[in-house]
Amino acid sequence: MRDANRFDREGRYPEAQKLYLAALEEAEKAGPSDPRLAESLNNLAAHYYHTGKYAQAEPLYRRAITAWKASRGEASRDLALTMNNLAALYRAEGRYAQAGPLYDGAMQILEKVSGPDSLEVAVSLNNLAELHRTEGKFGEAERMARRAVEINERKAGTESPEVAGSLHTLAAIYRDAGRHEEALSLLERALAIREKQLGVENPLVVATLGNIAEIYCAQRRFGEAEDLAKRVLTVRESALGPRHPNVAVSLNNLAQIERMQGRYMEAEPLYRRALSIWEESLGPNHPDVARGLGNLADFYHERGREMAAEGLYARAVEILTKTLGPQHPDTVKLSRSLAQVYRAEGRVRKADQIDTWIKGLATQ
């Protein structure tokens, strides 16, 4: 298992999986109350999660939770960490209502057994910050991410991988809130830590580079953004395979960069590839699918292809309304775009209905 963990950190996923499966086979012989079984189940599930095999990860996490309760009781550190892991899986799948209670339960256990300022609590704070960011609750997300940074700096050191992880989360919150300079500063600091600790080809380093490329694109630094985005895509396709959700993220980001430079012939197939991967790996009603639909709709709207854009926007709004709620910033943004399409088509009444609804949200 130690070797498998090392291979996972290095991005050597096929080798890691073989060893995780061998470890689990050995652990099964020890019986349901042996902690090695719980650890093996959790680690194999985490491996599947990181390689995008969500359906295979969930039952293993659930078994691990049962095994931790059998071996360590109802309030152990290891149980809480596995609860965190399962919650992260639910968040990635867009199952936010199931993720929240698990995160909260894990936090309560860790504050009790490890202390309110422990590194384990910082992990929980970081995870909750990611969940709130996804939900568009930027104030609450920032508060939790800042606390995670403070704990990690104090307990693990200012140049630690833990600090890099919490900086990365805080930067994502700033990026989504449009605070690009602040986000870039944090990402550059996180990148320096991760490259020093993990090497330039590590998946966490690649994730940071991908986020930096997004910021460059928002700042219209297209040459730098494109170089980084292509590098990230190449590494991810090689390490994760061509159908991983993170590959879709990279394809989508590169499509955005191409589109914003007016390279429409290059952008459209990238958007379509990304959307296909998300629909296949996450299901047709995931928020990432909605965002992919919205981006492709933006592309069509800019090209004057209003009928194509209308259908994509409408489907995206429907997905986000069900998964994130009608008041989420992403739902409102895509609803506003749909209204613009209606106006371009001369359907003023439908556009006015959406605009009136959006104005009503502002007064609530």
NUKOL-545442 format. One record per residue (C-alpha): residue in three letters; x, z, y. Coordinates in Angstrom, 2 decimals. Each point is the difference from the previous one (the first is absolute). Example, Ala and Ser with C-alpha at 12.3 -4.5 7.8 and 13.67 -1.06 7.14 Angstrom:
! NUKOL-545442
residu: ALA	x: 12.30	z: 7.80	y: -4.50 $
residu: SER	x: 1.37	z: -0.66	y: 3.44 $
//
This chain:
! NUKOL-545442
residu: MET	x: 0.00	z: 0.00	y: 0.00 $
residu: ARG	x: 2.88	z: 0.72	y: 2.38 $
residu: ASP	x: 1.35	z: -3.49	y: -0.63 $
residu: ALA	x: -3.45	z: -1.49	y: 0.53 $
residu: ASN	x: -0.35	z: 1.84	y: 3.31 $
residu: ARG	x: 3.37	z: -1.37	y: 1.11 $
residu: PHE	x: -0.95	z: -3.56	y: -0.98 $
residu: ASP	x: -3.27	z: 0.35	y: 1.95 $
residu: ARG	x: 1.88	z: 1.15	y: 3.12 $
residu: GLU	x: 2.30	z: -3.00	y: -0.36 $
residu: GLY	x: -2.90	z: -2.43	y: -0.41 $
residu: ARG	x: 0.93	z: -0.81	y: -3.64 $
residu: TYR	x: -3.62	z: 0.19	y: -1.10 $
residu: PRO	x: 0.00	z: -1.66	y: -3.46 $
residu: GLU	x: 2.82	z: 2.28	y: -1.16 $
residu: ALA	x: -1.75	z: 3.03	y: 1.46 $
residu: GLN	x: -3.29	z: -0.79	y: -1.74 $
residu: LYS	x: 1.60	z: -0.22	y: -3.44 $
residu: LEU	x: 1.56	z: 3.43	y: 0.43 $
residu: TYR	x: -3.16	z: 1.58	y: 1.40 $
residu: LEU	x: -1.96	z: -1.24	y: -3.02 $
residu: ALA	x: 2.66	z: 1.34	y: -2.35 $
residu: ALA	x: -0.05	z: 3.37	y: 1.78 $
residu: LEU	x: -3.78	z: 0.19	y: -0.26 $
residu: GLU	x: 0.14	z: -0.82	y: -3.72 $
residu: GLU	x: 2.37	z: 2.93	y: -0.52 $
residu: ALA	x: -2.05	z: 2.32	y: 2.19 $
residu: GLU	x: -3.23	z: -0.76	y: -1.89 $
residu: LYS	x: 1.58	z: 1.68	y: -3.06 $
residu: ALA	x: 0.30	z: 3.30	y: 1.87 $
residu: GLY	x: -3.75	z: 0.53	y: 0.35 $
residu: PRO	x: -2.51	z: 0.04	y: 2.87 $
residu: SER	x: 1.23	z: 3.23	y: 1.63 $
residu: ASP	x: 3.67	z: -0.94	y: 0.23 $
residu: PRO	x: 1.04	z: -0.63	y: 3.64 $
residu: ARG	x: 2.15	z: -2.92	y: -1.10 $
residu: LEU	x: -3.18	z: -1.88	y: -0.90 $
residu: ALA	x: -1.45	z: 0.53	y: 3.47 $
residu: GLU	x: 3.26	z: -1.05	y: 1.64 $
residu: SER	x: 0.28	z: -3.12	y: -2.15 $
residu: LEU	x: -3.58	z: -1.02	y: 0.75 $
residu: ASN	x: 0.48	z: 0.55	y: 3.73 $
residu: ASN	x: 3.27	z: -1.93	y: 0.16 $
residu: LEU	x: -1.28	z: -2.98	y: -1.96 $
residu: ALA	x: -3.12	z: -0.05	y: 2.21 $
residu: ALA	x: 2.16	z: 0.09	y: 3.12 $
residu: HIS	x: 2.02	z: -2.91	y: -1.36 $
residu: TYR	x: -3.16	z: -2.02	y: -0.59 $
residu: TYR	x: -1.23	z: 0.87	y: 3.49 $
residu: HIS	x: 3.19	z: -1.19	y: 1.68 $
residu: THR	x: -0.06	z: -3.24	y: -1.97 $
residu: GLY	x: -3.62	z: -0.70	y: 0.96 $
residu: LYS	x: -1.57	z: 0.76	y: -3.40 $
residu: TYR	x: -2.69	z: 2.27	y: 1.40 $
residu: ALA	x: -2.43	z: -0.24	y: -2.90 $
residu: GLN	x: 2.70	z: 1.19	y: -2.41 $
residu: ALA	x: 1.11	z: 2.82	y: 2.29 $
residu: GLU	x: -3.34	z: 1.75	y: 0.54 $
residu: PRO	x: -0.75	z: 1.21	y: -3.58 $
residu: LEU	x: 3.59	z: 1.24	y: -0.34 $
residu: TYR	x: -0.26	z: 2.04	y: 3.19 $
residu: ARG	x: -3.29	z: 1.46	y: -1.22 $
residu: ARG	x: 1.57	z: 0.93	y: -3.33 $
residu: ALA	x: 2.97	z: 1.51	y: 1.83 $
residu: ILE	x: -2.29	z: 2.21	y: 2.08 $
residu: THR	x: -1.68	z: 1.27	y: -3.18 $
residu: ALA	x: 3.40	z: 0.59	y: -1.63 $
residu: TRP	x: 1.36	z: 1.92	y: 3.03 $
residu: LYS	x: -3.05	z: 2.26	y: -0.04 $
residu: ALA	x: 0.55	z: 0.65	y: -3.71 $
residu: SER	x: 3.70	z: 0.80	y: 0.42 $
residu: ARG	x: 0.25	z: 1.55	y: 3.48 $
residu: GLY	x: -3.50	z: 1.08	y: 0.98 $
residu: GLU	x: -2.33	z: -0.99	y: 2.81 $
residu: ALA	x: 2.36	z: 0.57	y: 2.95 $
residu: SER	x: 3.49	z: -1.28	y: -0.73 $
residu: ARG	x: 2.34	z: -2.05	y: 2.17 $
residu: ASP	x: 0.20	z: -2.77	y: -2.60 $
residu: LEU	x: -3.79	z: -0.23	y: -0.25 $
residu: ALA	x: -0.26	z: -0.37	y: 3.78 $
residu: LEU	x: 2.63	z: -2.74	y: 0.11 $
residu: THR	x: -1.85	z: -2.00	y: -2.65 $
residu: MET	x: -3.24	z: 0.49	y: 1.93 $
residu: ASN	x: 1.82	z: -1.42	y: 3.02 $
residu: ASN	x: 1.10	z: -2.97	y: -2.06 $
residu: LEU	x: -3.51	z: -0.75	y: -1.25 $
residu: ALA	x: -1.32	z: 0.30	y: 3.55 $
residu: ALA	x: 2.62	z: -2.51	y: 1.17 $
residu: LEU	x: -1.22	z: -2.39	y: -2.70 $
residu: TYR	x: -3.59	z: 0.40	y: 1.18 $
residu: ARG	x: 1.09	z: -0.64	y: 3.60 $
residu: ALA	x: 1.81	z: -3.18	y: -1.05 $
residu: GLU	x: -3.18	z: -1.16	y: -1.77 $
residu: GLY	x: -2.14	z: 0.75	y: 3.06 $
residu: ARG	x: -1.77	z: 2.93	y: -1.72 $
residu: TYR	x: 0.38	z: 2.29	y: 3.00 $
residu: ALA	x: -2.90	z: 2.33	y: -0.81 $
residu: GLN	x: 1.75	z: 0.90	y: -3.29 $
residu: ALA	x: 3.47	z: 0.24	y: 1.54 $
residu: GLY	x: -0.84	z: 2.52	y: 2.72 $
residu: PRO	x: -1.15	z: 2.93	y: -2.19 $
residu: LEU	x: 2.98	z: -0.43	y: -2.32 $
residu: TYR	x: 2.44	z: 0.07	y: 2.92 $
residu: ASP	x: -1.72	z: 3.09	y: 1.42 $
residu: GLY	x: 0.03	z: 1.76	y: -3.37 $
residu: ALA	x: 3.67	z: -0.76	y: -0.51 $
residu: MET	x: 0.81	z: 1.30	y: 3.49 $
residu: GLN	x: -1.76	z: 3.30	y: -0.68 $
residu: ILE	x: 1.94	z: 0.52	y: -3.23 $
residu: LEU	x: 3.36	z: -0.89	y: 1.56 $
residu: GLU	x: -0.49	z: 2.23	y: 3.05 $
residu: LYS	x: -0.66	z: 2.86	y: -2.39 $
residu: VAL	x: 2.74	z: -0.55	y: -2.58 $
residu: SER	x: 2.74	z: -1.61	y: 2.11 $
residu: GLY	x: -0.71	z: 1.31	y: 3.50 $
residu: PRO	x: -1.59	z: -1.65	y: 3.05 $
residu: ASP	x: 3.35	z: -1.41	y: 1.23 $
residu: SER	x: 1.33	z: -1.29	y: -3.32 $
residu: LEU	x: 1.17	z: -3.51	y: -0.76 $
residu: GLU	x: -2.91	z: -0.36	y: -2.42 $
residu: VAL	x: -2.48	z: 0.77	y: 2.80 $
residu: ALA	x: 1.78	z: -2.59	y: 2.14 $
residu: VAL	x: -0.71	z: -2.57	y: -2.73 $
residu: SER	x: -3.69	z: 0.93	y: 0.10 $
residu: LEU	x: -0.08	z: -0.19	y: 3.78 $
residu: ASN	x: 1.60	z: -3.43	y: -0.11 $
residu: ASN	x: -2.52	z: -1.21	y: -2.56 $
residu: LEU	x: -2.94	z: 1.33	y: 2.01 $
residu: ALA	x: 1.44	z: -1.66	y: 3.10 $
residu: GLU	x: 0.05	z: -3.34	y: -1.86 $
residu: LEU	x: -3.60	z: 0.49	y: -1.06 $
residu: HIS	x: -1.15	z: 0.81	y: 3.54 $
residu: ARG	x: 1.97	z: -2.99	y: 1.35 $
residu: THR	x: -1.81	z: -2.26	y: -2.44 $
residu: GLU	x: -3.30	z: 1.50	y: 1.13 $
residu: GLY	x: 0.89	z: -0.67	y: 3.66 $
residu: LYS	x: 0.24	z: 3.72	y: 0.86 $
residu: PHE	x: 3.26	z: -0.41	y: 1.91 $
residu: GLY	x: 0.01	z: 3.36	y: 1.80 $
residu: GLU	x: -0.38	z: 2.00	y: -3.20 $
residu: ALA	x: 2.48	z: -2.26	y: -1.79 $
residu: GLU	x: 2.62	z: 0.45	y: 2.72 $
residu: ARG	x: -0.37	z: 3.78	y: -0.01 $
residu: MET	x: 0.59	z: 0.21	y: -3.74 $
residu: ALA	x: 2.86	z: -2.51	y: -0.02 $
residu: ARG	x: 1.79	z: 1.84	y: 2.81 $
residu: ARG	x: -0.28	z: 3.28	y: -1.89 $
residu: ALA	x: 1.40	z: -1.70	y: -3.11 $
residu: VAL	x: 2.98	z: -1.29	y: 2.02 $
residu: GLU	x: 0.66	z: 3.47	y: 1.39 $
residu: ILE	x: -0.09	z: 1.68	y: -3.41 $
residu: ASN	x: 2.22	z: -2.66	y: -1.58 $
residu: GLU	x: 2.55	z: 0.17	y: 2.81 $
residu: ARG	x: 0.19	z: 3.77	y: -0.30 $
residu: LYS	x: 0.00	z: 0.26	y: -3.80 $
residu: ALA	x: 1.73	z: -3.19	y: -1.17 $
residu: GLY	x: 2.12	z: -1.00	y: 2.99 $
residu: THR	x: -0.33	z: -2.61	y: 2.72 $
residu: GLU	x: 1.67	z: -2.73	y: -2.09 $
residu: SER	x: -1.92	z: 0.62	y: -3.23 $
residu: PRO	x: -2.20	z: -2.46	y: -1.93 $
residu: GLU	x: -2.91	z: 2.38	y: 0.58 $
residu: VAL	x: 0.37	z: -0.37	y: 3.76 $
residu: ALA	x: 0.22	z: -3.78	y: -0.35 $
residu: GLY	x: -3.29	z: -0.03	y: -1.92 $
residu: SER	x: -1.88	z: 2.05	y: 2.58 $
residu: LEU	x: 1.49	z: -2.04	y: 2.87 $
residu: HIS	x: -1.22	z: -3.14	y: -1.77 $
residu: THR	x: -3.54	z: 1.40	y: -0.15 $
residu: LEU	x: 0.00	z: 1.09	y: 3.64 $
residu: ALA	x: 1.27	z: -3.45	y: 1.00 $
residu: ALA	x: -2.85	z: -1.67	y: -1.90 $
residu: ILE	x: -2.48	z: 2.16	y: 1.93 $
residu: TYR	x: 1.56	z: -1.03	y: 3.31 $
residu: ARG	x: 0.04	z: -3.66	y: -1.07 $
residu: ASP	x: -3.68	z: 0.02	y: -0.90 $
residu: ALA	x: -0.79	z: 1.74	y: 3.30 $
residu: GLY	x: 1.90	z: -2.70	y: 1.92 $
residu: ARG	x: 2.93	z: 2.26	y: 0.97 $
residu: HIS	x: 2.61	z: -2.53	y: -1.04 $
residu: GLU	x: 3.12	z: 1.28	y: 1.78 $
residu: GLU	x: -0.47	z: 3.50	y: -1.40 $
residu: ALA	x: -0.62	z: -1.42	y: -3.46 $
residu: LEU	x: 3.11	z: -2.18	y: 0.12 $
residu: SER	x: 2.21	z: 2.91	y: 1.05 $
residu: LEU	x: -1.19	z: 2.07	y: -2.97 $
residu: LEU	x: 0.36	z: -2.89	y: -2.44 $
residu: GLU	x: 3.57	z: -0.69	y: 1.10 $
residu: ARG	x: 0.88	z: 3.65	y: -0.57 $
residu: ALA	x: -1.71	z: -0.02	y: -3.42 $
residu: LEU	x: 1.80	z: -3.24	y: -0.92 $
residu: ALA	x: 3.42	z: 1.44	y: 0.83 $
residu: ILE	x: -0.68	z: 3.04	y: -2.20 $
residu: ARG	x: -1.35	z: -2.01	y: -2.92 $
residu: GLU	x: 2.76	z: -2.61	y: 0.03 $
residu: LYS	x: 2.62	z: 2.74	y: -0.02 $
residu: GLN	x: -1.69	z: 1.98	y: -2.76 $
residu: LEU	x: -1.48	z: -2.77	y: -2.17 $
residu: GLY	x: 1.78	z: -3.30	y: 0.66 $
residu: VAL	x: -1.24	z: -3.12	y: 1.73 $
residu: GLU	x: -2.05	z: -1.45	y: -2.90 $
residu: ASN	x: -2.01	z: 3.14	y: -0.80 $
residu: PRO	x: -3.82	z: -0.46	y: 0.06 $
residu: LEU	x: -0.37	z: 2.70	y: 2.67 $
residu: VAL	x: 2.54	z: -1.76	y: 2.21 $
residu: VAL	x: -1.87	z: -3.26	y: -0.52 $
residu: ALA	x: -3.29	z: 1.68	y: 0.98 $
residu: THR	x: 1.56	z: 1.22	y: 3.25 $
residu: LEU	x: 1.35	z: -3.47	y: 0.77 $
residu: GLY	x: -3.48	z: -1.43	y: -0.58 $
residu: ASN	x: -1.49	z: 2.39	y: 2.53 $
residu: ILE	x: 2.73	z: -0.82	y: 2.51 $
residu: ALA	x: -0.85	z: -3.69	y: -0.44 $
residu: GLU	x: -3.63	z: 0.80	y: 0.87 $
residu: ILE	x: 1.09	z: 1.73	y: 3.21 $
residu: TYR	x: 2.26	z: -2.92	y: 0.94 $
residu: CYS	x: -2.92	z: -2.36	y: -0.50 $
residu: ALA	x: -2.24	z: 2.14	y: 2.24 $
residu: GLN	x: 2.76	z: -0.10	y: 2.62 $
residu: ARG	x: 0.22	z: -3.81	y: -0.39 $
residu: ARG	x: 3.58	z: 0.22	y: -1.28 $
residu: PHE	x: -0.85	z: -2.69	y: -2.51 $
residu: GLY	x: 3.47	z: -1.08	y: -1.08 $
residu: GLU	x: 1.02	z: 3.52	y: -0.98 $
residu: ALA	x: -3.40	z: 0.66	y: -1.56 $
residu: GLU	x: 0.10	z: -3.13	y: -2.14 $
residu: ASP	x: 3.50	z: 0.65	y: -1.32 $
residu: LEU	x: -0.93	z: 3.54	y: -1.05 $
residu: ALA	x: -3.37	z: -1.01	y: -1.46 $
residu: LYS	x: 1.58	z: -2.71	y: -2.18 $
residu: ARG	x: 2.67	z: 2.42	y: -1.21 $
residu: VAL	x: -2.62	z: 2.60	y: -0.91 $
residu: LEU	x: -2.15	z: -2.58	y: -1.82 $
residu: THR	x: 2.95	z: -1.24	y: -2.06 $
residu: VAL	x: 1.03	z: 3.51	y: -1.08 $
residu: ARG	x: -3.55	z: 1.06	y: -0.85 $
residu: GLU	x: -0.78	z: -3.12	y: -2.04 $
residu: SER	x: 3.21	z: 0.52	y: -1.97 $
residu: ALA	x: -0.48	z: 3.73	y: -0.58 $
residu: LEU	x: -3.79	z: 0.25	y: -0.37 $
residu: GLY	x: -1.09	z: -3.43	y: -1.17 $
residu: PRO	x: -2.03	z: -2.60	y: 1.90 $
residu: ARG	x: -3.43	z: 1.71	y: -0.36 $
residu: HIS	x: 0.74	z: 3.52	y: 1.26 $
residu: PRO	x: -2.10	z: 1.34	y: 2.94 $
residu: ASN	x: 3.18	z: 0.60	y: 2.02 $
residu: VAL	x: 0.90	z: -3.67	y: -0.43 $
residu: ALA	x: -3.40	z: -0.80	y: 1.52 $
residu: VAL	x: 0.86	z: 2.21	y: 2.97 $
residu: SER	x: 3.21	z: -1.97	y: 0.52 $
residu: LEU	x: -1.75	z: -3.36	y: -0.35 $
residu: ASN	x: -2.63	z: 1.07	y: 2.51 $
residu: ASN	x: 2.61	z: 1.24	y: 2.47 $
residu: LEU	x: 1.95	z: -3.26	y: -0.24 $
residu: ALA	x: -3.23	z: -1.96	y: 0.48 $
residu: GLN	x: -0.71	z: 1.98	y: 3.18 $
residu: ILE	x: 3.45	z: -0.82	y: 1.35 $
residu: GLU	x: -0.39	z: -3.70	y: -0.79 $
residu: ARG	x: -3.49	z: -0.16	y: 1.52 $
residu: MET	x: 1.05	z: 1.71	y: 3.22 $
residu: GLN	x: 2.70	z: -2.66	y: 0.39 $
residu: GLY	x: -2.56	z: -2.77	y: -0.48 $
residu: ARG	x: 1.28	z: -0.95	y: -3.46 $
residu: TYR	x: -3.45	z: -0.37	y: -1.51 $
residu: MET	x: 0.98	z: -2.17	y: -2.96 $
residu: GLU	x: 2.41	z: 2.71	y: -1.16 $
residu: ALA	x: -2.36	z: 2.91	y: 0.73 $
residu: GLU	x: -3.16	z: -1.00	y: -1.88 $
residu: PRO	x: 1.40	z: -0.10	y: -3.57 $
residu: LEU	x: 1.74	z: 3.35	y: 0.59 $
residu: TYR	x: -3.29	z: 1.58	y: 1.09 $
residu: ARG	x: -1.76	z: -1.43	y: -3.04 $
residu: ARG	x: 2.68	z: 1.21	y: -2.43 $
residu: ALA	x: -0.15	z: 3.50	y: 1.47 $
residu: LEU	x: -3.79	z: 0.10	y: -0.21 $
residu: SER	x: 0.04	z: -1.19	y: -3.61 $
residu: ILE	x: 2.43	z: 2.74	y: -1.03 $
residu: TRP	x: -1.98	z: 2.74	y: 1.76 $
residu: GLU	x: -3.28	z: -1.12	y: -1.56 $
residu: GLU	x: 1.59	z: -0.14	y: -3.44 $
residu: SER	x: 1.93	z: 3.28	y: 0.17 $
residu: LEU	x: -2.30	z: 2.17	y: 2.15 $
residu: GLY	x: -3.43	z: -1.51	y: -0.56 $
residu: PRO	x: -2.21	z: -2.08	y: 2.31 $
residu: ASN	x: -1.25	z: 2.95	y: 2.10 $
residu: HIS	x: 3.26	z: 1.70	y: 0.99 $
residu: PRO	x: 0.81	z: 0.53	y: 3.72 $
residu: ASP	x: 3.21	z: -2.02	y: -0.42 $
residu: VAL	x: -2.10	z: -2.92	y: -1.20 $
residu: ALA	x: -2.12	z: 0.36	y: 3.14 $
residu: ARG	x: 3.08	z: -0.03	y: 2.20 $
residu: GLY	x: 1.26	z: -3.10	y: -1.79 $
residu: LEU	x: -3.37	z: -1.67	y: 0.53 $
residu: GLY	x: 0.13	z: 0.98	y: 3.67 $
residu: ASN	x: 3.45	z: -1.49	y: 0.47 $
residu: LEU	x: -1.00	z: -3.27	y: -1.65 $
residu: ALA	x: -3.15	z: -0.02	y: 2.14 $
residu: ASP	x: 2.14	z: 0.48	y: 3.14 $
residu: PHE	x: 2.00	z: -3.03	y: -1.12 $
residu: TYR	x: -3.13	z: -2.14	y: -0.38 $
residu: HIS	x: -1.51	z: 1.24	y: 3.29 $
residu: GLU	x: 3.14	z: -0.96	y: 1.90 $
residu: ARG	x: -0.18	z: -3.45	y: -1.57 $
residu: GLY	x: -3.66	z: -0.41	y: 1.01 $
residu: ARG	x: -1.27	z: 0.15	y: -3.59 $
residu: GLU	x: -2.82	z: 2.37	y: 0.88 $
residu: MET	x: -2.16	z: -0.39	y: -3.12 $
residu: ALA	x: 2.92	z: 0.93	y: -2.25 $
residu: ALA	x: 0.93	z: 2.91	y: 2.25 $
residu: GLU	x: -3.58	z: 1.31	y: 0.13 $
residu: GLY	x: -0.33	z: 0.43	y: -3.75 $
residu: LEU	x: 3.35	z: 1.77	y: -0.30 $
residu: TYR	x: -0.66	z: 2.35	y: 2.92 $
residu: ALA	x: -3.46	z: 0.86	y: -1.31 $
residu: ARG	x: 1.34	z: 0.83	y: -3.46 $
residu: ALA	x: 2.85	z: 2.05	y: 1.48 $
residu: VAL	x: -2.38	z: 2.00	y: 2.21 $
residu: GLU	x: -2.26	z: 0.68	y: -2.98 $
residu: ILE	x: 2.93	z: 1.33	y: -2.07 $
residu: LEU	x: 1.36	z: 2.21	y: 2.78 $
residu: THR	x: -3.44	z: 1.35	y: 0.89 $
residu: LYS	x: -0.43	z: 1.17	y: -3.60 $
residu: THR	x: 3.54	z: 1.33	y: -0.55 $
residu: LEU	x: 1.09	z: 1.32	y: 3.41 $
residu: GLY	x: -3.28	z: 0.29	y: 1.87 $
residu: PRO	x: -1.49	z: -1.89	y: 2.95 $
residu: GLN	x: 1.93	z: 1.98	y: 2.62 $
residu: HIS	x: 3.49	z: -0.59	y: -1.43 $
residu: PRO	x: 2.24	z: -1.88	y: 2.48 $
residu: ASP	x: 0.57	z: -2.84	y: -2.50 $
residu: THR	x: -3.76	z: -0.42	y: -0.55 $
residu: VAL	x: -0.63	z: -0.11	y: 3.74 $
residu: LYS	x: 2.85	z: -2.45	y: 0.59 $
residu: LEU	x: -1.22	z: -2.48	y: -2.61 $
residu: SER	x: -3.61	z: 0.39	y: 1.16 $
residu: ARG	x: 1.13	z: -0.93	y: 3.50 $
residu: SER	x: 1.77	z: -3.06	y: -1.41 $
residu: LEU	x: -3.16	z: -1.00	y: -1.87 $
residu: ALA	x: -1.92	z: 0.20	y: 3.28 $
residu: GLN	x: 2.52	z: -2.34	y: 1.61 $
residu: VAL	x: -0.59	z: -2.53	y: -2.78 $
residu: TYR	x: -3.76	z: 0.24	y: 0.49 $
residu: ARG	x: 0.48	z: -0.73	y: 3.72 $
residu: ALA	x: 2.22	z: -2.96	y: -0.79 $
residu: GLU	x: -2.79	z: -1.32	y: -2.27 $
residu: GLY	x: -2.62	z: 0.53	y: 2.74 $
residu: ARG	x: -1.71	z: 2.84	y: -1.88 $
residu: VAL	x: -0.14	z: 2.24	y: 3.04 $
residu: ARG	x: -2.70	z: 2.38	y: -1.24 $
residu: LYS	x: 1.97	z: 1.01	y: -3.10 $
residu: ALA	x: 3.14	z: 0.46	y: 2.10 $
residu: ASP	x: -1.90	z: 2.16	y: 2.50 $
residu: GLN	x: -1.33	z: 2.19	y: -2.81 $
residu: ILE	x: 3.54	z: 0.77	y: -1.18 $
residu: ASP	x: 1.25	z: 0.63	y: 3.54 $
residu: THR	x: -2.89	z: 2.38	y: 0.69 $
residu: TRP	x: 0.74	z: 1.88	y: -3.22 $
residu: ILE	x: 3.70	z: 0.33	y: 0.91 $
residu: LYS	x: -0.88	z: 1.29	y: 3.48 $
residu: GLY	x: -2.29	z: 2.55	y: -1.62 $
residu: LEU	x: 2.89	z: 1.32	y: -2.09 $
residu: ALA	x: 1.99	z: 0.69	y: 3.16 $
residu: THR	x: -2.72	z: 2.31	y: 1.32 $
residu: GLN	x: -0.30	z: 2.04	y: -3.19 $
//
